[in-house]
């Protein structure tokens, strides 16, 4: 099992979103800084049980809801894509709000 913590108060816009995820989740240098690349990197990391903890989720949801929703929607897509190819979904997103 692996666990990553993202601090919601650090996510102010798309630039900080991608920078924070790249740093905290150790995305590769070729990370494209868009949501398709985010999905691919999360998918690659979640070959084992992966917990993505969003601290200050309530703050993020209230102040930058498009980023909060992107995490939830794209995280669900990562799990759905695994199910589509006969694998078990391994990504758990936990947040306080």
Backbone as CSV, one residue per row, in Angstrom:
resi,resn,N_x,N_y,N_z,CA_x,CA_y,CA_z,C_x,C_y,C_z
1,UNK,0.850,-1.178,0.000,0.000,0.000,0.000,0.893,1.238,0.000
2,UNK,0.455,2.236,-0.737,1.156,3.518,-0.730,0.154,4.623,-0.451
3,UNK,0.642,5.663,0.202,-0.230,6.773,0.584,0.446,8.082,0.200
4,UNK,-0.337,8.960,-0.397,0.141,10.283,-0.779,-0.775,11.320,-0.155
5,UNK,-0.202,12.401,0.311,-0.984,13.485,0.918,-0.838,14.728,0.052
6,UNK,-1.985,15.270,-0.350,-2.034,16.522,-1.100,-2.713,17.555,-0.208
7,UNK,-2.093,18.679,-0.061,-2.656,19.750,0.779,-3.514,20.672,-0.088
8,UNK,-4.806,20.605,0.144,-5.772,21.337,-0.670,-5.553,22.833,-0.700
9,UNK,-5.033,23.394,0.372,-4.821,24.845,0.409,-3.692,25.290,-0.517
10,UNK,-2.878,24.357,-0.977,-1.797,24.697,-1.906,-2.274,24.717,-3.357
11,UNK,-3.470,24.201,-3.593,-3.995,24.129,-4.956,-4.838,25.385,-5.224
12,UNK,-4.230,26.353,-5.851,-4.891,27.648,-6.099,-5.436,27.765,-7.517
13,UNK,-4.800,27.058,-8.452,-5.161,27.127,-9.866,-4.574,25.882,-10.540
14,UNK,-4.745,25.781,-11.857,-4.265,24.592,-12.554,-2.750,24.460,-12.479
15,UNK,-2.036,25.567,-12.502,-0.574,25.512,-12.448,-0.106,24.923,-11.111
16,UNK,-0.660,25.419,-10.012,-0.261,24.903,-8.705,-0.776,23.468,-8.508
17,UNK,-1.928,23.163,-9.064,-2.474,21.793,-9.008,-1.462,20.802,-9.581
18,UNK,-1.038,21.060,-10.808,-0.129,20.120,-11.462,1.246,20.102,-10.800
19,UNK,1.725,21.237,-10.354,3.029,21.290,-9.677,2.991,20.494,-8.376
20,UNK,1.920,20.649,-7.622,1.809,19.954,-6.329,1.695,18.440,-6.515
21,UNK,0.873,18.010,-7.462,0.748,16.573,-7.700,2.063,15.998,-8.217
22,UNK,2.732,16.709,-9.111,4.013,16.211,-9.642,5.014,16.034,-8.508
23,UNK,5.084,17.009,-7.636,6.035,16.971,-6.522,5.667,15.880,-5.512
24,UNK,4.448,15.877,-5.034,4.051,14.983,-3.948,3.911,13.526,-4.387
25,UNK,3.551,13.309,-5.642,3.342,11.934,-6.105,4.491,11.446,-6.979
26,UNK,5.519,12.269,-7.080,6.736,11.889,-7.808,6.435,11.508,-9.259
27,UNK,5.609,12.337,-9.906,5.331,12.111,-11.321,6.632,12.272,-12.107
28,UNK,6.747,11.574,-13.221,7.987,11.649,-14.013,8.176,13.022,-14.659
29,UNK,9.394,13.288,-15.095,9.716,14.574,-15.716,8.898,14.831,-16.976
30,UNK,8.473,13.778,-17.645,7.691,13.950,-18.874,6.198,14.204,-18.609
31,UNK,5.811,14.356,-17.352,4.416,14.637,-17.000,3.925,15.854,-17.778
32,UNK,2.831,15.708,-18.504,2.342,16.733,-19.411,1.547,17.872,-18.791
33,UNK,1.301,17.830,-17.496,0.592,18.897,-16.783,-0.780,19.188,-17.379
34,UNK,-1.516,18.135,-17.661,-2.918,18.236,-18.067,-3.633,17.033,-17.462
35,UNK,-4.950,17.005,-17.532,-5.678,15.947,-16.827,-5.531,14.584,-17.491
36,UNK,-5.296,14.525,-18.786,-5.037,13.223,-19.408,-3.721,12.648,-18.881
37,UNK,-2.707,13.484,-18.756,-1.431,13.041,-18.210,-1.581,12.674,-16.731
38,UNK,-2.384,13.440,-15.996,-2.646,13.147,-14.577,-3.247,11.759,-14.438
39,UNK,-4.256,11.478,-15.249,-4.906,10.158,-15.218,-3.886,9.063,-15.504
40,UNK,-3.070,9.243,-16.522,-2.076,8.233,-16.873,-1.076,8.003,-15.744
41,UNK,-0.600,9.079,-15.113,0.371,8.938,-14.031,-0.262,8.277,-12.801
42,UNK,-1.463,8.678,-12.466,-2.159,8.055,-11.330,-2.394,6.580,-11.625
43,UNK,-2.797,6.269,-12.842,-3.038,4.881,-13.242,-1.764,4.045,-13.093
44,UNK,-0.636,4.586,-13.519,0.635,3.876,-13.400,1.025,3.660,-11.944
45,UNK,0.743,4.645,-11.092,1.091,4.543,-9.680,0.178,3.589,-8.917
46,UNK,-1.024,3.388,-9.406,-2.004,2.624,-8.633,-2.044,1.150,-9.033
47,UNK,-0.879,0.569,-9.279,-0.815,-0.868,-9.508,-0.946,-1.638,-8.207
48,UNK,-0.794,-0.956,-7.094,-1.068,-1.506,-5.776,-2.051,-0.550,-5.104
49,UNK,-2.579,-0.951,-3.974,-3.516,-0.086,-3.270,-2.872,1.272,-3.032
50,UNK,-3.533,2.319,-3.509,-3.013,3.680,-3.415,-4.051,4.569,-2.748
51,UNK,-3.648,5.199,-1.667,-4.524,6.134,-0.963,-4.054,7.537,-1.284
52,UNK,-4.972,8.322,-1.792,-4.714,9.729,-2.088,-5.521,10.539,-1.080
53,UNK,-4.832,11.094,-0.091,-5.494,11.865,0.951,-5.415,13.341,0.608
54,UNK,-6.576,13.973,0.499,-6.655,15.408,0.227,-6.939,16.110,1.551
55,UNK,-5.928,16.764,2.101,-6.136,17.546,3.323,-6.765,18.882,2.944
56,UNK,-7.578,19.402,3.805,-8.289,20.662,3.567,-9.185,20.555,2.337
57,UNK,-9.817,19.411,2.173,-10.726,19.194,1.051,-11.898,20.151,1.056
58,UNK,-12.399,20.463,2.249,-13.515,21.404,2.341,-13.101,22.775,1.804
59,UNK,-11.904,23.207,2.181,-11.383,24.474,1.672,-11.297,24.438,0.149
60,UNK,-10.744,23.345,-0.388,-10.585,23.221,-1.834,-11.941,23.218,-2.530
61,UNK,-12.880,22.471,-1.986,-14.220,22.391,-2.578,-14.901,23.758,-2.600
62,UNK,-14.726,24.538,-1.549,-15.385,25.841,-1.457,-14.676,26.924,-2.275
63,UNK,-13.352,26.841,-2.403,-12.595,27.923,-3.024,-12.170,27.670,-4.462
64,UNK,-11.939,26.410,-4.801,-11.541,26.068,-6.173,-12.250,24.758,-6.553
65,UNK,-13.570,24.809,-6.653,-14.334,23.569,-6.851,-13.977,22.805,-8.123
66,UNK,-13.523,23.502,-9.160,-13.179,22.781,-10.393,-11.977,21.853,-10.169
67,UNK,-11.065,22.221,-9.293,-9.927,21.355,-8.992,-10.361,20.183,-8.117
68,UNK,-11.195,20.463,-7.141,-11.721,19.410,-6.269,-12.489,18.377,-7.096
69,UNK,-13.369,18.864,-7.954,-14.158,17.958,-8.797,-13.283,17.178,-9.768
70,UNK,-12.236,17.796,-10.283,-11.336,17.111,-11.209,-10.664,15.921,-10.532
71,UNK,-10.252,16.089,-9.290,-9.626,14.983,-8.553,-10.604,13.819,-8.426
72,UNK,-11.830,14.119,-8.010,-12.815,13.055,-7.810,-13.222,12.397,-9.121
73,UNK,-13.507,13.202,-10.127,-13.963,12.652,-11.406,-12.863,11.867,-12.113
74,UNK,-11.671,12.410,-12.139,-10.579,11.715,-12.831,-10.091,10.517,-12.032
75,UNK,-10.160,10.599,-10.720,-9.841,9.438,-9.894,-10.826,8.303,-10.141
76,UNK,-12.098,8.639,-10.258,-13.107,7.621,-10.575,-12.837,7.018,-11.948
77,UNK,-12.402,7.834,-12.888,-12.087,7.333,-14.228,-10.919,6.354,-14.192
78,UNK,-9.909,6.639,-13.370,-8.768,5.724,-13.223,-9.268,4.353,-12.770
79,UNK,-10.136,4.336,-11.755,-10.676,3.067,-11.272,-11.535,2.381,-12.330
80,UNK,-12.349,3.145,-13.018,-13.224,2.577,-14.048,-12.404,1.962,-15.184
81,UNK,-11.345,2.616,-15.561,-10.479,2.108,-16.626,-9.859,0.772,-16.226
82,UNK,-9.484,0.628,-14.959,-8.940,-0.647,-14.488,-10.011,-1.736,-14.561
83,UNK,-11.215,-1.415,-14.158,-12.311,-2.388,-14.214,-12.556,-2.816,-15.654
84,UNK,-12.516,-1.868,-16.568,-12.750,-2.173,-17.991,-11.774,-3.197,-18.553
85,UNK,-10.561,-3.256,-18.018,-9.575,-4.212,-18.531,-9.431,-5.426,-17.617
86,UNK,-10.394,-5.587,-16.703,-10.417,-6.772,-15.852,-9.529,-6.707,-14.627
87,UNK,-9.050,-5.525,-14.284,-8.228,-5.354,-13.090,-9.079,-4.831,-11.942
88,UNK,-8.543,-4.920,-10.747,-9.231,-4.372,-9.585,-8.909,-2.888,-9.446
89,UNK,-9.907,-2.086,-9.111,-9.614,-0.673,-8.845,-8.781,-0.574,-7.565
90,UNK,-7.763,0.265,-7.604,-6.820,0.357,-6.492,-6.684,1.756,-5.909
91,UNK,-7.423,2.717,-6.412,-7.259,4.098,-5.958,-8.365,4.461,-4.984
92,UNK,-7.944,4.883,-3.813,-8.881,5.375,-2.803,-8.578,6.853,-2.590
93,UNK,-9.607,7.674,-2.720,-9.450,9.118,-2.476,-10.189,9.437,-1.179
94,UNK,-9.462,10.003,-0.236,-10.041,10.372,1.048,-9.862,11.870,1.247
95,UNK,-10.911,12.517,1.740,-10.828,13.944,1.974,-11.699,14.320,3.175
96,UNK,-11.373,15.411,3.783,-12.171,15.938,4.885,-13.041,17.065,4.347
97,UNK,-14.301,16.972,4.528,-15.205,18.083,4.167,-16.567,17.894,4.708
